[in-house]
Amino acid sequence: MRRLKALAECSDEPNGITRPYLGPAHRKAVDLIGTWMTDGGMSPRIDAIGNVIGRYTGIGRDAPLLLIGSHIDSVPNAGMFDGTLGVVTAIEAVSHCHAAGKRFPFAIEVAAFGDEEGSRYPSTLGGSRLLAGIFDDAILDEADARGMTRRASLAAFGCDPKSVAADGHRSERMLGYIEVHIEQGPVLESKGLAVGVVSSINGASRGMVEVRGEGGHAGTIPMRWRQDALCAAAEMILAVERRAQAEEDLVATVGHIEVPGGAVNSVSGLARFTIDVRSPSDHRRQAAIEDLTGELQAVAARRRVAIAMSFGYQAPATPCDARLSNLLADAVRSQGVSPMRLPSGAGHDAMSFRDRAPIAMLFVRCRGGVSHSPLEFASVADIDTAARTLIDFLERLAATT
């Protein structure tokens, strides 16, 4: 907890936690984490994309690799546990093993990724994508709001963007990727459980809906003649909510709506809103999108407005590996906790390793399910349970490797 608080002091804003990728606070956090890794018996390095990675050597020259990681970048005005809890817990677990003189038939690398939140550049997960071997060099030329490219920011950070290709090539056999993370939801708390085993990371589709009607004067157009884009959008938004409520584990959200040129005394001629649809099943997610497409088009026809829909972001669901998840569940059970399985509604760095390496995730209870907020909180007791679970998992994995 002291280390989490120390990382919370690494902020580009004086009040709260704001730690964007490749900013001054990120650099300070990287240096701090590198020190802790060294103290814990690891050899840290900063790679070409700004990740800090601590290596704990295994037994034998050809030992395979287990990667344990999470992220240290943040959204603006963030909490102190999102991402950083997983990094600090991994460091603590390896440090404990080092102090006990334990080595495993696999090497361990603890990775502190810097680009999970996507709060600075248009694309995200660059750090974990590099380690997974699926990095797209084109994103090096993306620019932030101030016009500074990722390539230029990396150089200023002390990295060499020209080394990206080399850092993205891993010859070692990967046993898997493990991530500890706060749940960012209320399920574990509602069940009275300190930790839980993630079954899969939900797939997500994000899109934009544009509704075009006929604008006009609010006082002179009779109600029966109106082609009100905003009223049509409102009905569509409720249809999105209704479709999600009809199916377990499906969530759909309209997080933003805009009415260009809107005024208190005008009928709206144009409205736009976002849609975010998520499910642990790609099939059910796509079926929901098809249903919503038909429903929204029906609303548009009935209200005599035009509609245009586009889904520009598609992320497939990422199932967790059965073997690693079962070992993690056994480790949870060893702590006297019932190993509940639950899906993750939020995206994580673990998604980058889909089809690249087996993955498993451990969720830690957070108060009220609150995240991306200064009110984010996980207790010392629950964090202790997570750390002990991770250490026990390492022992179980060693016994079966």
Secondary structure in CASP SS format (residue, H / E / C, confidence):
PFRMAT SS
TARGET T0000
AUTHOR 0000-0000-0000
METHOD secondary structure of the structure
MODEL  1
M C 1.00
R H 1.00
R H 1.00
L H 1.00
K H 1.00
A H 1.00
L H 1.00
A H 1.00
E C 1.00
C C 1.00
S C 1.00
D C 1.00
E C 1.00
P C 1.00
N C 1.00
G C 1.00
I E 1.00
T C 1.00
R C 1.00
P C 1.00
Y C 1.00
L C 1.00
G C 1.00
P H 1.00
A H 1.00
H H 1.00
R H 1.00
K H 1.00
A H 1.00
V H 1.00
D H 1.00
L H 1.00
I H 1.00
G H 1.00
T H 1.00
W H 1.00
M H 1.00
T H 1.00
D H 1.00
G C 1.00
G C 1.00
M C 1.00
S E 1.00
P E 1.00
R E 1.00
I E 1.00
D C 1.00
A C 1.00
I C 1.00
G C 1.00
N C 1.00
V E 1.00
I E 1.00
G E 1.00
R E 1.00
Y E 1.00
T C 1.00
G C 1.00
I C 1.00
G C 1.00
R C 1.00
D C 1.00
A C 1.00
P C 1.00
L E 1.00
L E 1.00
L E 1.00
I E 1.00
G E 1.00
S E 1.00
H E 1.00
I C 1.00
D C 1.00
S C 1.00
V C 1.00
P C 1.00
N C 1.00
A E 1.00
G C 1.00
M C 1.00
F C 1.00
D C 1.00
G C 1.00
T H 1.00
L H 1.00
G H 1.00
V H 1.00
V H 1.00
T H 1.00
A H 1.00
I H 1.00
E H 1.00
A H 1.00
V H 1.00
S H 1.00
H H 1.00
C H 1.00
H H 1.00
A H 1.00
A C 1.00
G C 1.00
K C 1.00
R C 1.00
F C 1.00
P C 1.00
F C 1.00
A E 1.00
I E 1.00
E E 1.00
V E 1.00
A E 1.00
A E 1.00
F E 1.00
G C 1.00
D C 1.00
E C 1.00
E C 1.00
G C 1.00
S C 1.00
R C 1.00
Y C 1.00
P C 1.00
S C 1.00
T C 1.00
L C 1.00
G H 1.00
G H 1.00
S H 1.00
R H 1.00
L H 1.00
L H 1.00
A H 1.00
G C 1.00
I C 1.00
F C 1.00
D C 1.00
D H 1.00
A H 1.00
I H 1.00
L H 1.00
D H 1.00
E C 1.00
A E 1.00
D C 1.00
A C 1.00
R C 1.00
G C 1.00
M C 1.00
T E 1.00
R H 1.00
R H 1.00
A H 1.00
S H 1.00
L H 1.00
A H 1.00
A H 1.00
F H 1.00
G C 1.00
C C 1.00
D C 1.00
P H 1.00
K H 1.00
S H 1.00
V H 1.00
A H 1.00
A H 1.00
D H 1.00
G C 1.00
H C 1.00
R C 1.00
S C 1.00
E C 1.00
R C 1.00
M E 1.00
L E 1.00
G E 1.00
Y E 1.00
I E 1.00
E E 1.00
V E 1.00
H E 1.00
I E 1.00
E C 1.00
Q C 1.00
G C 1.00
P C 1.00
V H 1.00
L H 1.00
E H 1.00
S H 1.00
K H 1.00
G C 1.00
L C 1.00
A C 1.00
V E 1.00
G E 1.00
V E 1.00
V E 1.00
S E 1.00
S E 1.00
I E 1.00
N C 1.00
G E 1.00
A E 1.00
S E 1.00
R E 1.00
G E 1.00
M E 1.00
V E 1.00
E E 1.00
V E 1.00
R E 1.00
G C 1.00
E E 1.00
G C 1.00
G E 1.00
H E 1.00
A C 1.00
G C 1.00
T C 1.00
I C 1.00
P C 1.00
M H 1.00
R H 1.00
W H 1.00
R C 1.00
Q E 1.00
D C 1.00
A H 1.00
L H 1.00
C H 1.00
A H 1.00
A H 1.00
A H 1.00
E H 1.00
M H 1.00
I H 1.00
L H 1.00
A H 1.00
V H 1.00
E H 1.00
R H 1.00
R H 1.00
A H 1.00
Q H 1.00
A C 1.00
E C 1.00
E C 1.00
D C 1.00
L C 1.00
V E 1.00
A E 1.00
T E 1.00
V C 1.00
G C 1.00
H C 1.00
I E 1.00
E E 1.00
V C 1.00
P C 1.00
G C 1.00
G C 1.00
A C 1.00
V C 1.00
N C 1.00
S E 1.00
V E 1.00
S C 1.00
G C 1.00
L E 1.00
A E 1.00
R E 1.00
F E 1.00
T E 1.00
I E 1.00
D E 1.00
V E 1.00
R E 1.00
S E 1.00
P C 1.00
S C 1.00
D H 1.00
H H 1.00
R H 1.00
R H 1.00
Q H 1.00
A H 1.00
A H 1.00
I H 1.00
E H 1.00
D H 1.00
L H 1.00
T H 1.00
G H 1.00
E H 1.00
L H 1.00
Q H 1.00
A H 1.00
V H 1.00
A H 1.00
A H 1.00
R H 1.00
R H 1.00
R C 1.00
V C 1.00
A E 1.00
I E 1.00
A E 1.00
M E 1.00
S E 1.00
F E 1.00
G E 1.00
Y E 1.00
Q E 1.00
A E 1.00
P C 1.00
A C 1.00
T E 1.00
P E 1.00
C C 1.00
D C 1.00
A H 1.00
R H 1.00
L H 1.00
S H 1.00
N H 1.00
L H 1.00
L H 1.00
A H 1.00
D H 1.00
A H 1.00
V H 1.00
R H 1.00
S H 1.00
Q C 1.00
G C 1.00
V C 1.00
S C 1.00
P C 1.00
M C 1.00
R E 1.00
L E 1.00
P E 1.00
S E 1.00
G C 1.00
A C 1.00
G C 1.00
H C 1.00
D H 1.00
A H 1.00
M H 1.00
S H 1.00
F H 1.00
R C 1.00
D C 1.00
R C 1.00
A C 1.00
P C 1.00
I E 1.00
A E 1.00
M E 1.00
L E 1.00
F E 1.00
V E 1.00
R C 1.00
C C 1.00
R H 1.00
G H 1.00
G H 1.00
V C 1.00
S C 1.00
H C 1.00
S C 1.00
P C 1.00
L C 1.00
E C 1.00
F C 1.00
A C 1.00
S C 1.00
V H 1.00
A H 1.00
D H 1.00
I H 1.00
D H 1.00
T H 1.00
A H 1.00
A H 1.00
R H 1.00
T H 1.00
L H 1.00
I H 1.00
D H 1.00
F H 1.00
L H 1.00
E H 1.00
R H 1.00
L H 1.00
A H 1.00
A H 1.00
T C 1.00
T C 1.00
END
